[in-house]
């Protein structure tokens, strides 16, 4: 699905992601974890076509990312940025916001009316994320968690093959984190893919089949979640014995 | 209380919009007619209808004095009210679109250099006394300088910041505006005998603008309006910010540039015909957003109507408050507009 090879990119001449390779398969959720400033967000932005890269390649189903027009790229990939819920938006209803996800499949406004397909897709995505009741509410009245679901519904409405999520669980309470996990599971069932950046290692472990650990802009270890979680590399990256900490922290439950 | 479009509390969305649209169109007619009827000579509604009937259907006028009044109505009042409405509508359309692409409530063609550029153009013509296009020389110079200033601003900010972040564009526009404004002041001081005339142009007036101005401005407005209406989906996306817009497939940079260029042409035309009219382009979109929500399919036409209505009212005030003297309309729009803007804006932010 997505193949990143020897990617180097960053801001203002400073390389944040350095010579990194990773790929994600169809029907897979790949979690990216790592300490602050390790380049997770930069990687996602480059993969979403929001950040030009210095060298290397990003391929979607074999086709180079930079050869896509923005509109056709949006039918392949979408990204939910971290600042999603802090934007200070106002005046749009939930329905209108989710409808924006159909942009790439619509013609010019004024000459092209919203089609029945678009309406059905939006309704379906509102149903899928369980926010039909909020349909006519204004998005600035919603809680952070609800807004995150609205943006996720918008991403679903876009029908891309890959969704990139930058810390989607940040504003979510535990229950909503589980809802999110369930929605992502369902989403990848029919061969779609997700790359999610997570701070919460447990959430990442629960959600995904494979985990990539990043540090200093490099891919330190990437593989089966169970193996990565017990690896020495993971503890090295965070600078302390992670599995021991987790066992202690979770002893209270057993 | 959170920000809720005012009508949403009482009526269902679609019927609410229809009612509000009808209210706006009716008020537009009402203020235009008020603008025609009220002035140094008051024309009562009955007489006004007589005159209209006489002009279009040849019905006889009741008394001879009506002939003069008819003249006032058709050659002075009607074009003046129309140009006031069109100017307000044009500036407000641009304001709404520019605020959204730059995701900043303080952005407007005014803050982006169109007005100051136009002032410089007009100032140069006044100071030098050239007249290569007859009565249109001033307007032409204003228009070209206004557009060139904003194009220069767009080119400059896109050169120093490839992604054209809003803050870059706005800062560039404001710095350029201030710079050009001081050049205009300098010019006015150097040509002391033209000082008053140059300064006066910067406060705007709708006096003595004939039908040719009405036709040109309405043509440019209609074309630009259709352009904005084809971009409503992009404008909606851009209101969420560049990254959201790009995530759904919008070419944010391209949209930004095209909207800024069209706004420069439209607001440049309006300003060059009338002089600088401030604040309309800032407040109308805010009022429209409060009444109708942010969806541009409705916001753009609503802003245009609100801006038009507001400007006709301001013009009415400008020529009646100290009658038979006349206040500069740009001053009236700012005097009414600034406190109004503050009230609307801070009410929204008060929790």
Interface residues (C-beta under 8 A of the other chain):
Chain A: X48 X49 X50 X69 X70 X71 X72 X73 X74 X75 X78 X79 X80 X81 X83 X84 X87 X89 X90 X91 X92 X93 X96 X97 X100 X101 X103 X104 X106 X108 X109 X110 X111 X136 X138 X140 X141 X154 X155 X158
Chain B: X2 X3 X4 X5 X13 X226 X229 X230 X231 X232 X233 X234 X236 X237 X239 X240 X241 X243 X244 X246 X247 X248 X249 X250 X251 X289 X293 X294 X295 X297 X348
